[in-house]
């Protein structure tokens, strides 16, 4: 790949808000990525701590006059900083007034002049060859214009980190994180791989997604009025490409390229899933004219209806089903045999689906190892059906309630992180 005659240039855009404790290690990780033509744009989104000063002092930054065009509206940019040290020639820091993650990404896109931009969470850990793999679909597909690509996201909780790199993969010790490992297996190992095969992928993770800058600018960048800005942008980009009649594709790289910390408390997990639900509903409402609309191809006829039925309405249908079953029990109109058969079918299907994802992950990536891990994984597959799935049902229903009945339906909620374990701490 590095010897390819013309690789597209890439801007890595990482919004940062109150990240002074880990920002240097995060930037060092980005600086060590394997790629020829890339720049790093750290967007300080009005941090209240010493994030900006920490970066300036460590990398020897000075304020520079950089020409850029505000093609996408964003909060006021107070300054652009660059290092006097040639070793950091590809590092830019944009200081701006606070406007939220979507606004910070838009500011980064405005300052960027590269062909593609990689939107990431600044505290994610990226594999050294991540950009090389993410760029490949953009140069390998002669029949379609690839407008975005995403990779496999893995759970970094309890993993050992040294100098911004995962040096040992461990199955999380935290109760709630264990469930999320299984959830990520299903979502990335089975779900997104299947959607990309039929060119129906609508979701690129907000923590790690590569986009065609030209198309993203044409559609107006990230939507600052929604909490599901990553999903909404991909849907809007696909919608635009159908409307202009250009063959396109959203690609998926089936490799663990990015590691992120997931919520470890019930409270934080509930906030995250509540936000995901509100973001999905908001995107569906904004683009409801795509629903079963043949004008938008497989996205309009299959992908978008799937999001409506399974990502939005399934929790509601589940609740109605539970209520219906209770009514049957009260009125003594049920058949115990039929209820037990249906319950057995649901449990068996759920178990097989999850275990298939575990075996695929073990066969293809083999990141998690050991008999203890396998035993715990299968144990939590069983526990998931009785603990985690009902919890997710509750989170989704609460997200629906907040979206339709609360005034502040755009709020993110505090997402406190516990931080990664370093190699030294693991010892």
SULLINCOR-V854864 format. One line per field, one symbol per residue. ss: DSSP state (H for helix, E for strand, L for the rest). phi: phi as a letter, one per 20 degrees, with the letter a starting at -180 (. if undefined). psi: psi as a letter, one per 40 degrees, with the letter a starting at -180 (. if undefined). Layout:
ss=???
phi=???
psi=???
//
This chain:
ss=LLLLLLLLLEEEEEEELLLLLLHHHHHHHHHLLLLLLEEEEEEEELLLLLHHHHHHHHHLEEEELLLLLLLLLLLLEEEEEEELLHHHLLEEEEEELLLLHHHHHHHHHHHLLLLEEEEEELLLEELLLHHHHHHHHHHHLLLLEEEEEEEEEEELLLLEEELLEEEELLLLLLHHHHHHHHHHHHHHHHHHHHHHHLLLLLLLLLLEEEEEHHHHHHLLLLLLLLLLHHHHHHHHHHHHHHHLLLLEEEEEEEEEEEEELLLLLHHHHHHHHHHHHHHHHHHHHHLHHHLLLHHHHHHHHHHHHHHHHHHHHHHHHHHHHHHHHHHHHHLLLLLHHHHHHHHHHHHHHHHHHHHHHHHHHHHHLLLLLLHHHHHHHHHHHHHHHHLHHHHHHHHHHHHHHHHHHLLLLLLLLLLLLLLLEEHHHHL
phi=.fefgbeffcdedcfccldgfcfffffgfffefeaedbcddedfemgedegffffgffdmecfcedfbdefcgbfgeercdbeeegfdfedccddbffbnffffffffffffcefccdecefefddfgeffgfffgffdedfecefeabccfdceegmfedclmcfdbecfgefgffgffffffgffefdgffffffdlcfdccgffabdcfffffffenmfeeecedfffffffffffffffemdfbbdeceecfdbdcedgdcgfffffffffgffffffffffcffefldfgdlfffecffgffffeedeggfffffffffffffffeldddgfffffffffffffffffffffffffffedleecoffgffffffffffgfdcffffffffffffffffecdfeeefenfdfdeneeefffff
psi=ddehdghiihhhhhihhffddedddddddddeigidgiihhhhhgfieafddddddddefiihihhhihgdhhiihhdihiiiehddfdehihhhiiheidddddddddddieidihhhihdeihhidedddddddddeehedihheiiiihhiheheihhhfeihehhihidhddddddddddddddddcddddddefehehhheeghhihddddddeeaiheeiefdddddddddddddddefhhiihihhfigehhihiieidddddddddddddddddddddfeeehfhedfadddddddddddddddedddddddddddddddddeffihddddddddddddddddddddddddddddddfdhiidddddddddedddddeddddddddddddddddddeidgeeidihghieiihidddd.
//
